[in-house]
Amino acid sequence: MRILFSSRIEAPERWLPLLQSLLPRDEFTVECSGEIDVAIVASPRPGTLGKLGNAKLIQSLWMGVEALLADPDLPRNVPLARLVDPGMAAAMTETVLAHTLDWHRRLYRYREQQKSRTWKRFRQYMASDHTVGILGMGALGTAAAARLLPLGFNVVGWSRRPKAIRDVKCSTDLSWVLSESHVVVCLLPLTAQTKGILNAGNLKKIREGGGLINCARGAHVARDDLIAVLDSGHLAHAWLDVFEKEPLPADDPLWAHPKVSITPHAAALTEPRTAVIEIAKNIEAVRRGERPPHLVDFSAGY
């Protein structure tokens, strides 16, 4: 098969040798010309998607596909697959654990105290005293829950469809999940239904003194609402990895907010060493005439 690699962000030299080692029979190209059987894309060059109407598969290099779906040139007759990467899931889980423990152990408050050389202890809690609410119980949410549970945290999860995950109280009732949660972790796909879902009304449903961890997309959070809820004292802190404008503008008020911790969309990067294995599996499925996993439901938006 002839396989196109097109990305303005992911460097082909990091990916193509690994892909070629797993798919030695196939021809790889970075030029969208001639017949293309499979396209591997992440922020592809303008005009690329419109040339893929005869492809058998468009494979995203990322888990989020909202930018591809928003491109009017995307051929809707070609299957589009999200990348579910074990390496990314492991990295995301580490980030969720780090931020959850930062809140649980009040480490963010001790860092703030250090600036004024203040020596003051805060009450210590057991993990079983706290409930972590995960919004989005897909591959990332399920992986995070599996690591939080052995530490003793209670875990509740919200998803659009009913889910049954061992030891996790899953619900399709967002209000219930938020009201049960001391810390809320957003791992949702960005769709018309989830944009702005973390607004004032929903943020206030989180338990008082709680925290927000957003590692999904910036548009999930109504920024000004979040600042107001933090300023009111209802939420103690927010850990934000994603923003509507990236890089985050230097004059954005989130930079200087004392109750906000910022990372530069680094919670979980695609890991080529593990991702190529999943991509190769999908391509081999297409070669056999089978339906590869993790295909995007165009009507649902993910």
N, C-alpha and C positions, 0 to 999 in steps of 0.2 A: 504494500500500500504506500501511497505518497502522503506524507504527513507534514503539515505546515506548523511551524512554531512562530507565533506572532505576539510580541509584547513590547510595549514601550517602557516597561518597568523591570520585568524579569530578564536577566541577561541570558541569552541563549547558550553561552559558553559554560554556564553552570548546569544547564539542563541536558543539552544535546548529547554529550558523551555518555551520560548515564542512561538516557533513553535508547541510544544506539546499542549499548551493551545488552539491553533487555529485548530489543526488537531489531536484531541484526538483519532480518530479511527486508526491512522497510527502508524507504528513501525519505530522508528528512530535508526540508527546505525552509528558508526564512523569507522566501519571496512567494507572494500569492499569485502565481501564474500557472496556467495549465490546469489539469485535473487534480483536485485535492480530495483525498478520501477522508482524512481526519484532520481537524484543525485544533491545535492546542493554543489557547489564547488567554491573555490577561492584559487588559487595556490594549487591545490590538491597534494597529495603525489604522487611521481613518480610511474608510472605504473597504476594509478587509472583509467584514462580515457580509457585505452585499454580494461578494463573489463566491460565497460558500453554499449556494442553493442546491448544489448536487452532492455535497458532502454527506457521508454516512453518520458523522458525529462531530459535534463541536464540544471540546473538552476544556472547561475552565481550569486555570491553574490556581484559582482561589475558591474558597467555600461560598463567599458572597457573589451573587450573580446579578444584582440589581442594575449595575451599570450596563451589562450586556443586554438585559431585558429592555432597558430604556433606549437602546440604539434602534432607530427605525429601520435600519438596514438588516437587522438580525433575521435570517430566514426561519420562519416559524414551522416550516416543514421538516427541519433538520433537528434531531434530538440534541439537547443541550445537557451536559452532565456537570454537576457541581463536583468539586474535589473534596473528598472526605479523606484527610491525610492523618494517619496515626501520629506522625511527628508534630503536626499542628495541634492535635487534640491533647497531646502530652504537654506541650508548651502552654496552651490555654489553661489546662488544669493547674499547672504550677502557678500561673498568674492569679487565678481565682483563689487558690489556697493562700498565696502570699498576702493578698489584699484582705481576705477574710480574717486571717490571723492578725494582720495589722490592726483591724478593727477590734477583734475579740480580745487581744492582749493590750489594747490601748497604746500601741507603740507610736501611733501618729501623735498622740497627746504628749508622750514623753519627748519626742523630737521637738515639739513646739516649746515645751518647758526648758529644753536645753538652751534655747536662744536667750532666755532670761536667767539662766543658771538657777532654776527653781527645782528644789528637791521635794517632791510630793508623790506619794504613792496613790494609785487608784485601786478601787475594789477589784479583786480577782474573781473571775467567773469560771465555771466549768463549761466545756463545750456543750454539754447536754442542757445548759441553761439557755442556749441560743438556737434559733431556727434560721437557716439560710434558705431564702426563696430563689429559685432559679427560673427565669423566664426564658423558655425555649428548651424543650427536652429532647433535642435531636442528639447527634453524635457528641457534640461538645458539652451540652448540658448533662447528658448521661455520664460522660467520662468524669466531669467535675463532681457530680453527686457521688460517684463510686469512690472518690478519694476523700470527700468530706465526711462520709458516714463512719469510716473506721476511726476518725479522730473524735467521734462522739457527738458531732453536730446533728441536730434534727434537720431534715431536708424536705422541703415542699417544692413542687414544680408545677409550672403553668405551661400549657400548650394548647394550640387551637383544636387539636383532635385529642380524644381520651387516650391516655397512656397508662400502662401498668409496668412500673419499674420497682424492683424489690427494695423494700425499706424506705421508699420515697412516697410521700403522700402527694399524688398527682391530681390535678384538678383543671377543669376548663373554666373555672370561676376565678377571674383575675383578682377581683376584690378580696376574695377569701385568701388567696395566696399572699397578697400584699399585707393584709392585716395580720397574718400569722408570722410574718418575717421580721427579724431584727436586721438582717442584711439582705438586700436584693441584688442578684447578679443578672444582668441583661445579656443574653446570648441569642437573641432573636434574629431571624432574617428581617431585612428591611422591606416592607411591603406597604401598600396604601393603608392597610389596616393597622400596622404597627408604628407608622410614623407618628411621632409625638405622643407615644403611649405613656411615657413617663412625664406626665404633666402635673400641674399643681394638685389636682384632685387625687390622682393616683399616688403621687409621692407622699401625700399626707396620710395615706392609708398604712404606710410602713410604720412599724412600731417606733414610738418616740425614742430618740437617742440612737436610732439605727443608722445604717450606712447604705450607700448605693455604689455598685461596681458596674460600670458600663464598658464592656469589651466587644460590643456588637457593631453598632453604627451610631454616629453622632446624632442623626436625625431622630433617633428614638427618644431623646431627651429634649424637653422644652427648656432651653438654657436659663432663661430669665425666671421661670418657675422654680427651677432647681436652686438658683441663687437665693430666691426669696425663702424657700423652705429651709435652706441652710442658715440663712440670717435669722430666721425665727427661732432657731434652736431645735426644731422638730427633728431634723436629721443632724447627726454629729459630723459626718464627713462623706465625701464622695471621691471615688477613684475613677478617673476618666481617661480612657485610652483612645477614644475616637471622637471626632468632631465633625460638624457639618462642613466647615472649611478647614482643609488641611493643606499645608501646615497651619496650625492655629495662629491667627494674626497676633502680632506682638501687642496690640492694644486691646485684646479681648480681656474682659474683666476676670475670666476664670484663672488667668495666669497668676494674679496677685491675691486670689481669694485664700484666706488662711485655712479654710475647711475643704480645700480641693487639692488632690494629688494628681498630677498630669504625667502621662507617658505618651510618646509620639507614635501611636498606632503600632505598638511593639508587643502587644500581649501575646500574640502567637503568629509567627511568620511561617509561610509555607516552607517546608523542609524538603529540598529536592531528593535527599537520600531515601526518604520514606515515600514521598509523593510519587516518584516515578514508578514505583511498584504498583500503586493503585491505578495510575494512568495506563500502564502496560496491560493490566488485567482488563480494563475497559476496552482497549483497542483489540485485544485478543477475543473478547466477547463479540465485538463487531465483526471481526474476521470470521467467526463461527456462525454469524447470522443471528446472534442472541441479543437480547436487550440488556445493555449494561446497567449497573446499579446507579442510584443517586441522580436519575434524570429529573430535570426541572419540570414541575407542573406549571405550565405557562399561565393557567388561570389563577393559581394560588400565588404565583410570584416567587417561588423558591423550589 
